[in-house]
């Protein structure tokens, strides 16, 4: 099985957040890989990964980063594949990481989800893949339809709550 999505994190300390992306992609049967690469500690490995990702069949890269948050941008600078940045909550509640990831120079775009938004990054990656893969498009559509059903069920449950002044 060839991975279509690559999830990259600066260190394994980001795994508790990025596991949400792994689980979602796994549930949707979208092949992915997970690796730790550091823009500051292993810069040559990051550049090599980015240069070779498309040739290995990767179609979307999700890159998590906290603190200096350079990883998504460094990867985007060395590939033409779409890169989705996930700012990791750390200092300043992740605002510093988010601002670092979204402030890319012209020509080096990085799509950015909310702080610790790994699952949204996985969904966005799947939506990108769905543009050319009808099976993935169907699974994403089914997933999104299920979101509405969850809210409908929640409202049914809320209607049964009994409070003296609830109308």
Chimera marker file (.cmm) of the C-alpha trace (Angstrom):
<marker_set name="trace">
<marker id="1" x="0.000" y="0.000" z="0.000" r="1" g="1" b="0" radius="0.5"/>
<marker id="2" x="1.426" y="3.373" z="-0.988" r="1" g="1" b="0" radius="0.5"/>
<marker id="3" x="0.733" y="6.275" z="1.385" r="1" g="1" b="0" radius="0.5"/>
<marker id="4" x="-1.175" y="9.216" z="-0.107" r="1" g="1" b="0" radius="0.5"/>
<marker id="5" x="-0.806" y="11.473" z="2.924" r="1" g="1" b="0" radius="0.5"/>
<marker id="6" x="2.333" y="12.080" z="4.931" r="1" g="1" b="0" radius="0.5"/>
<marker id="7" x="2.016" y="13.290" z="8.511" r="1" g="1" b="0" radius="0.5"/>
<marker id="8" x="5.212" y="14.924" z="9.721" r="1" g="1" b="0" radius="0.5"/>
<marker id="9" x="5.867" y="16.249" z="13.206" r="1" g="1" b="0" radius="0.5"/>
<marker id="10" x="8.829" y="18.012" z="14.713" r="1" g="1" b="0" radius="0.5"/>
<marker id="11" x="9.025" y="15.448" z="17.510" r="1" g="1" b="0" radius="0.5"/>
<marker id="12" x="7.020" y="12.593" z="18.945" r="1" g="1" b="0" radius="0.5"/>
<marker id="13" x="5.771" y="14.948" z="21.669" r="1" g="1" b="0" radius="0.5"/>
<marker id="14" x="3.309" y="16.130" z="18.986" r="1" g="1" b="0" radius="0.5"/>
<marker id="15" x="1.846" y="12.633" z="18.589" r="1" g="1" b="0" radius="0.5"/>
<marker id="16" x="-1.010" y="13.041" z="21.099" r="1" g="1" b="0" radius="0.5"/>
<marker id="17" x="-2.379" y="15.841" z="18.907" r="1" g="1" b="0" radius="0.5"/>
<marker id="18" x="-1.537" y="14.275" z="15.548" r="1" g="1" b="0" radius="0.5"/>
<marker id="19" x="-3.062" y="10.922" z="16.515" r="1" g="1" b="0" radius="0.5"/>
<marker id="20" x="-6.448" y="12.471" z="15.700" r="1" g="1" b="0" radius="0.5"/>
<marker id="21" x="-5.366" y="12.841" z="12.073" r="1" g="1" b="0" radius="0.5"/>
<marker id="22" x="-4.001" y="9.286" z="12.035" r="1" g="1" b="0" radius="0.5"/>
<marker id="23" x="-7.212" y="7.849" z="13.446" r="1" g="1" b="0" radius="0.5"/>
<marker id="24" x="-9.442" y="9.803" z="11.055" r="1" g="1" b="0" radius="0.5"/>
<marker id="25" x="-7.423" y="8.815" z="7.973" r="1" g="1" b="0" radius="0.5"/>
<marker id="26" x="-7.383" y="5.213" z="9.173" r="1" g="1" b="0" radius="0.5"/>
<marker id="27" x="-11.164" y="5.190" z="9.660" r="1" g="1" b="0" radius="0.5"/>
<marker id="28" x="-11.588" y="6.598" z="6.148" r="1" g="1" b="0" radius="0.5"/>
<marker id="29" x="-9.225" y="3.945" z="4.723" r="1" g="1" b="0" radius="0.5"/>
<marker id="30" x="-6.819" y="6.538" z="3.325" r="1" g="1" b="0" radius="0.5"/>
<marker id="31" x="-3.216" y="5.250" z="3.302" r="1" g="1" b="0" radius="0.5"/>
<marker id="32" x="-0.817" y="7.474" z="5.233" r="1" g="1" b="0" radius="0.5"/>
<marker id="33" x="2.591" y="7.503" z="6.842" r="1" g="1" b="0" radius="0.5"/>
<marker id="34" x="3.829" y="9.193" z="10.029" r="1" g="1" b="0" radius="0.5"/>
<marker id="35" x="7.351" y="10.449" z="10.659" r="1" g="1" b="0" radius="0.5"/>
<marker id="36" x="9.234" y="12.824" z="12.942" r="1" g="1" b="0" radius="0.5"/>
<marker id="37" x="11.502" y="15.326" z="11.213" r="1" g="1" b="0" radius="0.5"/>
<marker id="38" x="12.824" y="18.559" z="12.648" r="1" g="1" b="0" radius="0.5"/>
<marker id="39" x="13.381" y="21.702" z="10.604" r="1" g="1" b="0" radius="0.5"/>
<marker id="40" x="16.096" y="22.698" z="13.068" r="1" g="1" b="0" radius="0.5"/>
<marker id="41" x="17.650" y="19.398" z="14.171" r="1" g="1" b="0" radius="0.5"/>
<marker id="42" x="17.435" y="17.433" z="10.897" r="1" g="1" b="0" radius="0.5"/>
<marker id="43" x="17.204" y="20.092" z="8.158" r="1" g="1" b="0" radius="0.5"/>
<marker id="44" x="18.821" y="17.919" z="5.466" r="1" g="1" b="0" radius="0.5"/>
<marker id="45" x="16.391" y="15.074" z="6.153" r="1" g="1" b="0" radius="0.5"/>
<marker id="46" x="13.439" y="17.496" z="5.921" r="1" g="1" b="0" radius="0.5"/>
<marker id="47" x="14.647" y="18.818" z="2.567" r="1" g="1" b="0" radius="0.5"/>
<marker id="48" x="15.271" y="15.292" z="1.253" r="1" g="1" b="0" radius="0.5"/>
<marker id="49" x="11.818" y="14.184" z="2.416" r="1" g="1" b="0" radius="0.5"/>
<marker id="50" x="10.131" y="17.164" z="0.731" r="1" g="1" b="0" radius="0.5"/>
<marker id="51" x="12.034" y="16.718" z="-2.548" r="1" g="1" b="0" radius="0.5"/>
<marker id="52" x="11.198" y="12.993" z="-2.741" r="1" g="1" b="0" radius="0.5"/>
<marker id="53" x="7.631" y="12.908" z="-1.379" r="1" g="1" b="0" radius="0.5"/>
<marker id="54" x="5.800" y="13.256" z="-4.717" r="1" g="1" b="0" radius="0.5"/>
<marker id="55" x="7.992" y="10.623" z="-6.335" r="1" g="1" b="0" radius="0.5"/>
<marker id="56" x="7.017" y="8.199" z="-3.567" r="1" g="1" b="0" radius="0.5"/>
<marker id="57" x="3.301" y="8.728" z="-4.264" r="1" g="1" b="0" radius="0.5"/>
<marker id="58" x="2.541" y="11.232" z="-1.506" r="1" g="1" b="0" radius="0.5"/>
<marker id="59" x="-0.160" y="13.675" z="-2.637" r="1" g="1" b="0" radius="0.5"/>
<marker id="60" x="-0.684" y="15.817" z="0.495" r="1" g="1" b="0" radius="0.5"/>
<marker id="61" x="1.575" y="16.601" z="3.453" r="1" g="1" b="0" radius="0.5"/>
<marker id="62" x="0.326" y="17.457" z="6.936" r="1" g="1" b="0" radius="0.5"/>
<marker id="63" x="3.063" y="19.096" z="9.000" r="1" g="1" b="0" radius="0.5"/>
<marker id="64" x="2.680" y="19.795" z="12.714" r="1" g="1" b="0" radius="0.5"/>
<marker id="65" x="4.772" y="22.405" z="14.419" r="1" g="1" b="0" radius="0.5"/>
<marker id="66" x="4.947" y="24.238" z="17.711" r="1" g="1" b="0" radius="0.5"/>
<marker id="67" x="7.230" y="26.906" z="19.093" r="1" g="1" b="0" radius="0.5"/>
<marker id="68" x="9.250" y="28.239" z="16.119" r="1" g="1" b="0" radius="0.5"/>
<marker id="69" x="6.832" y="26.401" z="13.773" r="1" g="1" b="0" radius="0.5"/>
<marker id="70" x="9.242" y="26.304" z="10.825" r="1" g="1" b="0" radius="0.5"/>
<marker id="71" x="8.532" y="22.741" z="9.669" r="1" g="1" b="0" radius="0.5"/>
<marker id="72" x="5.482" y="23.332" z="7.412" r="1" g="1" b="0" radius="0.5"/>
<marker id="73" x="7.140" y="26.259" z="5.655" r="1" g="1" b="0" radius="0.5"/>
<marker id="74" x="10.462" y="24.505" z="5.170" r="1" g="1" b="0" radius="0.5"/>
<marker id="75" x="8.633" y="21.532" z="3.637" r="1" g="1" b="0" radius="0.5"/>
<marker id="76" x="6.502" y="23.802" z="1.421" r="1" g="1" b="0" radius="0.5"/>
<marker id="77" x="9.640" y="25.533" z="0.161" r="1" g="1" b="0" radius="0.5"/>
<marker id="78" x="10.986" y="22.227" z="-1.170" r="1" g="1" b="0" radius="0.5"/>
<marker id="79" x="7.898" y="20.631" z="-2.760" r="1" g="1" b="0" radius="0.5"/>
<marker id="80" x="5.003" y="21.459" z="-5.047" r="1" g="1" b="0" radius="0.5"/>
<marker id="81" x="2.668" y="19.206" z="-3.044" r="1" g="1" b="0" radius="0.5"/>
<marker id="82" x="0.011" y="20.877" z="-0.903" r="1" g="1" b="0" radius="0.5"/>
<marker id="83" x="1.148" y="21.313" z="2.696" r="1" g="1" b="0" radius="0.5"/>
<marker id="84" x="-1.285" y="21.669" z="5.576" r="1" g="1" b="0" radius="0.5"/>
<marker id="85" x="0.154" y="23.140" z="8.762" r="1" g="1" b="0" radius="0.5"/>
<marker id="86" x="-1.099" y="22.168" z="12.202" r="1" g="1" b="0" radius="0.5"/>
<marker id="87" x="-0.016" y="24.640" z="14.887" r="1" g="1" b="0" radius="0.5"/>
<marker id="88" x="0.633" y="22.792" z="18.146" r="1" g="1" b="0" radius="0.5"/>
<marker id="89" x="-0.410" y="24.381" z="21.418" r="1" g="1" b="0" radius="0.5"/>
<marker id="90" x="2.600" y="25.248" z="23.490" r="1" g="1" b="0" radius="0.5"/>
<marker id="91" x="3.725" y="28.690" z="24.389" r="1" g="1" b="0" radius="0.5"/>
<marker id="92" x="1.102" y="31.445" z="24.047" r="1" g="1" b="0" radius="0.5"/>
<marker id="93" x="-1.584" y="28.732" z="23.667" r="1" g="1" b="0" radius="0.5"/>
<marker id="94" x="-0.323" y="27.964" z="20.160" r="1" g="1" b="0" radius="0.5"/>
<marker id="95" x="-0.936" y="31.467" z="18.814" r="1" g="1" b="0" radius="0.5"/>
<marker id="96" x="2.794" y="31.885" z="18.186" r="1" g="1" b="0" radius="0.5"/>
<marker id="97" x="2.894" y="28.654" z="16.163" r="1" g="1" b="0" radius="0.5"/>
<marker id="98" x="-0.230" y="29.577" z="14.214" r="1" g="1" b="0" radius="0.5"/>
<marker id="99" x="1.091" y="33.016" z="13.293" r="1" g="1" b="0" radius="0.5"/>
<marker id="100" x="4.432" y="31.519" z="12.233" r="1" g="1" b="0" radius="0.5"/>
<marker id="101" x="2.738" y="28.992" z="9.961" r="1" g="1" b="0" radius="0.5"/>
<marker id="102" x="0.299" y="31.388" z="8.276" r="1" g="1" b="0" radius="0.5"/>
<marker id="103" x="2.874" y="34.120" z="7.617" r="1" g="1" b="0" radius="0.5"/>
<marker id="104" x="4.531" y="32.531" z="4.599" r="1" g="1" b="0" radius="0.5"/>
<marker id="105" x="6.247" y="34.525" z="1.849" r="1" g="1" b="0" radius="0.5"/>
<marker id="106" x="4.621" y="34.764" z="-1.599" r="1" g="1" b="0" radius="0.5"/>
<marker id="107" x="5.040" y="31.544" z="-3.570" r="1" g="1" b="0" radius="0.5"/>
<marker id="108" x="5.317" y="29.274" z="-0.524" r="1" g="1" b="0" radius="0.5"/>
<marker id="109" x="1.715" y="28.671" z="0.602" r="1" g="1" b="0" radius="0.5"/>
<marker id="110" x="0.842" y="26.552" z="3.614" r="1" g="1" b="0" radius="0.5"/>
<marker id="111" x="-2.816" y="25.857" z="4.349" r="1" g="1" b="0" radius="0.5"/>
<marker id="112" x="-3.291" y="26.212" z="8.081" r="1" g="1" b="0" radius="0.5"/>
<marker id="113" x="-5.904" y="24.742" z="10.402" r="1" g="1" b="0" radius="0.5"/>
<marker id="114" x="-6.636" y="25.830" z="13.954" r="1" g="1" b="0" radius="0.5"/>
<marker id="115" x="-4.381" y="25.172" z="16.919" r="1" g="1" b="0" radius="0.5"/>
<marker id="116" x="-4.226" y="21.401" z="17.569" r="1" g="1" b="0" radius="0.5"/>
<marker id="117" x="-6.590" y="20.939" z="14.586" r="1" g="1" b="0" radius="0.5"/>
<marker id="118" x="-5.097" y="17.659" z="13.395" r="1" g="1" b="0" radius="0.5"/>
<marker id="119" x="-8.433" y="16.081" z="12.535" r="1" g="1" b="0" radius="0.5"/>
<marker id="120" x="-9.406" y="19.067" z="10.392" r="1" g="1" b="0" radius="0.5"/>
<marker id="121" x="-6.051" y="18.759" z="8.636" r="1" g="1" b="0" radius="0.5"/>
<marker id="122" x="-6.849" y="15.122" z="7.830" r="1" g="1" b="0" radius="0.5"/>
<marker id="123" x="-10.299" y="16.060" z="6.544" r="1" g="1" b="0" radius="0.5"/>
<marker id="124" x="-8.831" y="18.842" z="4.397" r="1" g="1" b="0" radius="0.5"/>
<marker id="125" x="-6.239" y="16.421" z="3.005" r="1" g="1" b="0" radius="0.5"/>
<marker id="126" x="-9.037" y="13.959" z="2.174" r="1" g="1" b="0" radius="0.5"/>
<marker id="127" x="-11.016" y="16.714" z="0.450" r="1" g="1" b="0" radius="0.5"/>
<marker id="128" x="-7.963" y="17.473" z="-1.689" r="1" g="1" b="0" radius="0.5"/>
<marker id="129" x="-7.605" y="13.793" z="-2.565" r="1" g="1" b="0" radius="0.5"/>
<marker id="130" x="-11.338" y="13.580" z="-3.264" r="1" g="1" b="0" radius="0.5"/>
<marker id="131" x="-10.936" y="15.931" z="-6.227" r="1" g="1" b="0" radius="0.5"/>
<marker id="132" x="-9.553" y="13.013" z="-8.236" r="1" g="1" b="0" radius="0.5"/>
<marker id="133" x="-10.721" y="9.974" z="-6.246" r="1" g="1" b="0" radius="0.5"/>
<marker id="134" x="-14.477" y="9.260" z="-6.264" r="1" g="1" b="0" radius="0.5"/>
<marker id="135" x="-14.207" y="6.634" z="-3.499" r="1" g="1" b="0" radius="0.5"/>
<marker id="136" x="-12.565" y="9.108" z="-1.121" r="1" g="1" b="0" radius="0.5"/>
<marker id="137" x="-15.084" y="11.772" z="-2.187" r="1" g="1" b="0" radius="0.5"/>
<marker id="138" x="-17.931" y="9.426" z="-1.229" r="1" g="1" b="0" radius="0.5"/>
<marker id="139" x="-16.397" y="8.636" z="2.181" r="1" g="1" b="0" radius="0.5"/>
<marker id="140" x="-15.835" y="12.329" z="2.952" r="1" g="1" b="0" radius="0.5"/>
<marker id="141" x="-19.412" y="13.101" z="1.911" r="1" g="1" b="0" radius="0.5"/>
<marker id="142" x="-20.746" y="10.297" z="4.115" r="1" g="1" b="0" radius="0.5"/>
<marker id="143" x="-18.646" y="11.519" z="7.038" r="1" g="1" b="0" radius="0.5"/>
<marker id="144" x="-19.949" y="15.070" z="6.693" r="1" g="1" b="0" radius="0.5"/>
<marker id="145" x="-23.545" y="13.852" z="6.408" r="1" g="1" b="0" radius="0.5"/>
<marker id="146" x="-23.012" y="12.006" z="9.688" r="1" g="1" b="0" radius="0.5"/>
<marker id="147" x="-22.051" y="15.262" z="11.406" r="1" g="1" b="0" radius="0.5"/>
<marker id="148" x="-25.542" y="16.649" z="10.855" r="1" g="1" b="0" radius="0.5"/>
<marker id="149" x="-27.102" y="13.463" z="12.209" r="1" g="1" b="0" radius="0.5"/>
<marker id="150" x="-25.063" y="13.839" z="15.419" r="1" g="1" b="0" radius="0.5"/>
<marker id="151" x="-26.507" y="17.321" z="15.978" r="1" g="1" b="0" radius="0.5"/>
<marker id="152" x="-30.045" y="16.112" z="15.279" r="1" g="1" b="0" radius="0.5"/>
<marker id="153" x="-29.579" y="13.333" z="17.857" r="1" g="1" b="0" radius="0.5"/>
<marker id="154" x="-28.129" y="15.804" z="20.375" r="1" g="1" b="0" radius="0.5"/>
<marker id="155" x="-31.177" y="18.059" z="19.989" r="1" g="1" b="0" radius="0.5"/>
<marker id="156" x="-33.507" y="15.101" z="20.539" r="1" g="1" b="0" radius="0.5"/>
<marker id="157" x="-31.644" y="14.289" z="23.744" r="1" g="1" b="0" radius="0.5"/>
<marker id="158" x="-31.700" y="17.933" z="24.867" r="1" g="1" b="0" radius="0.5"/>
<marker id="159" x="-35.488" y="18.015" z="24.330" r="1" g="1" b="0" radius="0.5"/>
<marker id="160" x="-35.875" y="15.298" z="26.974" r="1" g="1" b="0" radius="0.5"/>
<marker id="161" x="-34.062" y="17.274" z="29.697" r="1" g="1" b="0" radius="0.5"/>
<marker id="162" x="-36.437" y="18.235" z="32.450" r="1" g="1" b="0" radius="0.5"/>
<marker id="163" x="-35.898" y="21.508" z="34.292" r="1" g="1" b="0" radius="0.5"/>
<marker id="164" x="-38.415" y="23.577" z="36.189" r="1" g="1" b="0" radius="0.5"/>
<marker id="165" x="-38.000" y="26.660" z="34.015" r="1" g="1" b="0" radius="0.5"/>
<marker id="166" x="-37.046" y="25.009" z="30.720" r="1" g="1" b="0" radius="0.5"/>
<marker id="167" x="-39.544" y="25.861" z="28.024" r="1" g="1" b="0" radius="0.5"/>
<link id1="1" id2="2" r="1" g="1" b="0" radius="0.2"/>
<link id1="2" id2="3" r="1" g="1" b="0" radius="0.2"/>
<link id1="3" id2="4" r="1" g="1" b="0" radius="0.2"/>
<link id1="4" id2="5" r="1" g="1" b="0" radius="0.2"/>
<link id1="5" id2="6" r="1" g="1" b="0" radius="0.2"/>
<link id1="6" id2="7" r="1" g="1" b="0" radius="0.2"/>
<link id1="7" id2="8" r="1" g="1" b="0" radius="0.2"/>
<link id1="8" id2="9" r="1" g="1" b="0" radius="0.2"/>
<link id1="9" id2="10" r="1" g="1" b="0" radius="0.2"/>
<link id1="10" id2="11" r="1" g="1" b="0" radius="0.2"/>
<link id1="11" id2="12" r="1" g="1" b="0" radius="0.2"/>
<link id1="12" id2="13" r="1" g="1" b="0" radius="0.2"/>
<link id1="13" id2="14" r="1" g="1" b="0" radius="0.2"/>
<link id1="14" id2="15" r="1" g="1" b="0" radius="0.2"/>
<link id1="15" id2="16" r="1" g="1" b="0" radius="0.2"/>
<link id1="16" id2="17" r="1" g="1" b="0" radius="0.2"/>
<link id1="17" id2="18" r="1" g="1" b="0" radius="0.2"/>
<link id1="18" id2="19" r="1" g="1" b="0" radius="0.2"/>
<link id1="19" id2="20" r="1" g="1" b="0" radius="0.2"/>
<link id1="20" id2="21" r="1" g="1" b="0" radius="0.2"/>
<link id1="21" id2="22" r="1" g="1" b="0" radius="0.2"/>
<link id1="22" id2="23" r="1" g="1" b="0" radius="0.2"/>
<link id1="23" id2="24" r="1" g="1" b="0" radius="0.2"/>
<link id1="24" id2="25" r="1" g="1" b="0" radius="0.2"/>
<link id1="25" id2="26" r="1" g="1" b="0" radius="0.2"/>
<link id1="26" id2="27" r="1" g="1" b="0" radius="0.2"/>
<link id1="27" id2="28" r="1" g="1" b="0" radius="0.2"/>
<link id1="28" id2="29" r="1" g="1" b="0" radius="0.2"/>
<link id1="29" id2="30" r="1" g="1" b="0" radius="0.2"/>
<link id1="30" id2="31" r="1" g="1" b="0" radius="0.2"/>
<link id1="31" id2="32" r="1" g="1" b="0" radius="0.2"/>
<link id1="32" id2="33" r="1" g="1" b="0" radius="0.2"/>
<link id1="33" id2="34" r="1" g="1" b="0" radius="0.2"/>
<link id1="34" id2="35" r="1" g="1" b="0" radius="0.2"/>
<link id1="35" id2="36" r="1" g="1" b="0" radius="0.2"/>
<link id1="36" id2="37" r="1" g="1" b="0" radius="0.2"/>
<link id1="37" id2="38" r="1" g="1" b="0" radius="0.2"/>
<link id1="38" id2="39" r="1" g="1" b="0" radius="0.2"/>
<link id1="39" id2="40" r="1" g="1" b="0" radius="0.2"/>
<link id1="40" id2="41" r="1" g="1" b="0" radius="0.2"/>
<link id1="41" id2="42" r="1" g="1" b="0" radius="0.2"/>
<link id1="42" id2="43" r="1" g="1" b="0" radius="0.2"/>
<link id1="43" id2="44" r="1" g="1" b="0" radius="0.2"/>
<link id1="44" id2="45" r="1" g="1" b="0" radius="0.2"/>
<link id1="45" id2="46" r="1" g="1" b="0" radius="0.2"/>
<link id1="46" id2="47" r="1" g="1" b="0" radius="0.2"/>
<link id1="47" id2="48" r="1" g="1" b="0" radius="0.2"/>
<link id1="48" id2="49" r="1" g="1" b="0" radius="0.2"/>
<link id1="49" id2="50" r="1" g="1" b="0" radius="0.2"/>
<link id1="50" id2="51" r="1" g="1" b="0" radius="0.2"/>
<link id1="51" id2="52" r="1" g="1" b="0" radius="0.2"/>
<link id1="52" id2="53" r="1" g="1" b="0" radius="0.2"/>
<link id1="53" id2="54" r="1" g="1" b="0" radius="0.2"/>
<link id1="54" id2="55" r="1" g="1" b="0" radius="0.2"/>
<link id1="55" id2="56" r="1" g="1" b="0" radius="0.2"/>
<link id1="56" id2="57" r="1" g="1" b="0" radius="0.2"/>
<link id1="57" id2="58" r="1" g="1" b="0" radius="0.2"/>
<link id1="58" id2="59" r="1" g="1" b="0" radius="0.2"/>
<link id1="59" id2="60" r="1" g="1" b="0" radius="0.2"/>
<link id1="60" id2="61" r="1" g="1" b="0" radius="0.2"/>
<link id1="61" id2="62" r="1" g="1" b="0" radius="0.2"/>
<link id1="62" id2="63" r="1" g="1" b="0" radius="0.2"/>
<link id1="63" id2="64" r="1" g="1" b="0" radius="0.2"/>
<link id1="64" id2="65" r="1" g="1" b="0" radius="0.2"/>
<link id1="65" id2="66" r="1" g="1" b="0" radius="0.2"/>
<link id1="66" id2="67" r="1" g="1" b="0" radius="0.2"/>
<link id1="67" id2="68" r="1" g="1" b="0" radius="0.2"/>
<link id1="68" id2="69" r="1" g="1" b="0" radius="0.2"/>
<link id1="69" id2="70" r="1" g="1" b="0" radius="0.2"/>
<link id1="70" id2="71" r="1" g="1" b="0" radius="0.2"/>
<link id1="71" id2="72" r="1" g="1" b="0" radius="0.2"/>
<link id1="72" id2="73" r="1" g="1" b="0" radius="0.2"/>
<link id1="73" id2="74" r="1" g="1" b="0" radius="0.2"/>
<link id1="74" id2="75" r="1" g="1" b="0" radius="0.2"/>
<link id1="75" id2="76" r="1" g="1" b="0" radius="0.2"/>
<link id1="76" id2="77" r="1" g="1" b="0" radius="0.2"/>
<link id1="77" id2="78" r="1" g="1" b="0" radius="0.2"/>
<link id1="78" id2="79" r="1" g="1" b="0" radius="0.2"/>
<link id1="79" id2="80" r="1" g="1" b="0" radius="0.2"/>
<link id1="80" id2="81" r="1" g="1" b="0" radius="0.2"/>
<link id1="81" id2="82" r="1" g="1" b="0" radius="0.2"/>
<link id1="82" id2="83" r="1" g="1" b="0" radius="0.2"/>
<link id1="83" id2="84" r="1" g="1" b="0" radius="0.2"/>
<link id1="84" id2="85" r="1" g="1" b="0" radius="0.2"/>
<link id1="85" id2="86" r="1" g="1" b="0" radius="0.2"/>
<link id1="86" id2="87" r="1" g="1" b="0" radius="0.2"/>
<link id1="87" id2="88" r="1" g="1" b="0" radius="0.2"/>
<link id1="88" id2="89" r="1" g="1" b="0" radius="0.2"/>
<link id1="89" id2="90" r="1" g="1" b="0" radius="0.2"/>
<link id1="90" id2="91" r="1" g="1" b="0" radius="0.2"/>
<link id1="91" id2="92" r="1" g="1" b="0" radius="0.2"/>
<link id1="92" id2="93" r="1" g="1" b="0" radius="0.2"/>
<link id1="93" id2="94" r="1" g="1" b="0" radius="0.2"/>
<link id1="94" id2="95" r="1" g="1" b="0" radius="0.2"/>
<link id1="95" id2="96" r="1" g="1" b="0" radius="0.2"/>
<link id1="96" id2="97" r="1" g="1" b="0" radius="0.2"/>
<link id1="97" id2="98" r="1" g="1" b="0" radius="0.2"/>
<link id1="98" id2="99" r="1" g="1" b="0" radius="0.2"/>
<link id1="99" id2="100" r="1" g="1" b="0" radius="0.2"/>
<link id1="100" id2="101" r="1" g="1" b="0" radius="0.2"/>
<link id1="101" id2="102" r="1" g="1" b="0" radius="0.2"/>
<link id1="102" id2="103" r="1" g="1" b="0" radius="0.2"/>
<link id1="103" id2="104" r="1" g="1" b="0" radius="0.2"/>
<link id1="104" id2="105" r="1" g="1" b="0" radius="0.2"/>
<link id1="105" id2="106" r="1" g="1" b="0" radius="0.2"/>
<link id1="106" id2="107" r="1" g="1" b="0" radius="0.2"/>
<link id1="107" id2="108" r="1" g="1" b="0" radius="0.2"/>
<link id1="108" id2="109" r="1" g="1" b="0" radius="0.2"/>
<link id1="109" id2="110" r="1" g="1" b="0" radius="0.2"/>
<link id1="110" id2="111" r="1" g="1" b="0" radius="0.2"/>
<link id1="111" id2="112" r="1" g="1" b="0" radius="0.2"/>
<link id1="112" id2="113" r="1" g="1" b="0" radius="0.2"/>
<link id1="113" id2="114" r="1" g="1" b="0" radius="0.2"/>
<link id1="114" id2="115" r="1" g="1" b="0" radius="0.2"/>
<link id1="115" id2="116" r="1" g="1" b="0" radius="0.2"/>
<link id1="116" id2="117" r="1" g="1" b="0" radius="0.2"/>
<link id1="117" id2="118" r="1" g="1" b="0" radius="0.2"/>
<link id1="118" id2="119" r="1" g="1" b="0" radius="0.2"/>
<link id1="119" id2="120" r="1" g="1" b="0" radius="0.2"/>
<link id1="120" id2="121" r="1" g="1" b="0" radius="0.2"/>
<link id1="121" id2="122" r="1" g="1" b="0" radius="0.2"/>
<link id1="122" id2="123" r="1" g="1" b="0" radius="0.2"/>
<link id1="123" id2="124" r="1" g="1" b="0" radius="0.2"/>
<link id1="124" id2="125" r="1" g="1" b="0" radius="0.2"/>
<link id1="125" id2="126" r="1" g="1" b="0" radius="0.2"/>
<link id1="126" id2="127" r="1" g="1" b="0" radius="0.2"/>
<link id1="127" id2="128" r="1" g="1" b="0" radius="0.2"/>
<link id1="128" id2="129" r="1" g="1" b="0" radius="0.2"/>
<link id1="129" id2="130" r="1" g="1" b="0" radius="0.2"/>
<link id1="130" id2="131" r="1" g="1" b="0" radius="0.2"/>
<link id1="131" id2="132" r="1" g="1" b="0" radius="0.2"/>
<link id1="132" id2="133" r="1" g="1" b="0" radius="0.2"/>
<link id1="133" id2="134" r="1" g="1" b="0" radius="0.2"/>
<link id1="134" id2="135" r="1" g="1" b="0" radius="0.2"/>
<link id1="135" id2="136" r="1" g="1" b="0" radius="0.2"/>
<link id1="136" id2="137" r="1" g="1" b="0" radius="0.2"/>
<link id1="137" id2="138" r="1" g="1" b="0" radius="0.2"/>
<link id1="138" id2="139" r="1" g="1" b="0" radius="0.2"/>
<link id1="139" id2="140" r="1" g="1" b="0" radius="0.2"/>
<link id1="140" id2="141" r="1" g="1" b="0" radius="0.2"/>
<link id1="141" id2="142" r="1" g="1" b="0" radius="0.2"/>
<link id1="142" id2="143" r="1" g="1" b="0" radius="0.2"/>
<link id1="143" id2="144" r="1" g="1" b="0" radius="0.2"/>
<link id1="144" id2="145" r="1" g="1" b="0" radius="0.2"/>
<link id1="145" id2="146" r="1" g="1" b="0" radius="0.2"/>
<link id1="146" id2="147" r="1" g="1" b="0" radius="0.2"/>
<link id1="147" id2="148" r="1" g="1" b="0" radius="0.2"/>
<link id1="148" id2="149" r="1" g="1" b="0" radius="0.2"/>
<link id1="149" id2="150" r="1" g="1" b="0" radius="0.2"/>
<link id1="150" id2="151" r="1" g="1" b="0" radius="0.2"/>
<link id1="151" id2="152" r="1" g="1" b="0" radius="0.2"/>
<link id1="152" id2="153" r="1" g="1" b="0" radius="0.2"/>
<link id1="153" id2="154" r="1" g="1" b="0" radius="0.2"/>
<link id1="154" id2="155" r="1" g="1" b="0" radius="0.2"/>
<link id1="155" id2="156" r="1" g="1" b="0" radius="0.2"/>
<link id1="156" id2="157" r="1" g="1" b="0" radius="0.2"/>
<link id1="157" id2="158" r="1" g="1" b="0" radius="0.2"/>
<link id1="158" id2="159" r="1" g="1" b="0" radius="0.2"/>
<link id1="159" id2="160" r="1" g="1" b="0" radius="0.2"/>
<link id1="160" id2="161" r="1" g="1" b="0" radius="0.2"/>
<link id1="161" id2="162" r="1" g="1" b="0" radius="0.2"/>
<link id1="162" id2="163" r="1" g="1" b="0" radius="0.2"/>
<link id1="163" id2="164" r="1" g="1" b="0" radius="0.2"/>
<link id1="164" id2="165" r="1" g="1" b="0" radius="0.2"/>
<link id1="165" id2="166" r="1" g="1" b="0" radius="0.2"/>
<link id1="166" id2="167" r="1" g="1" b="0" radius="0.2"/>
</marker_set>
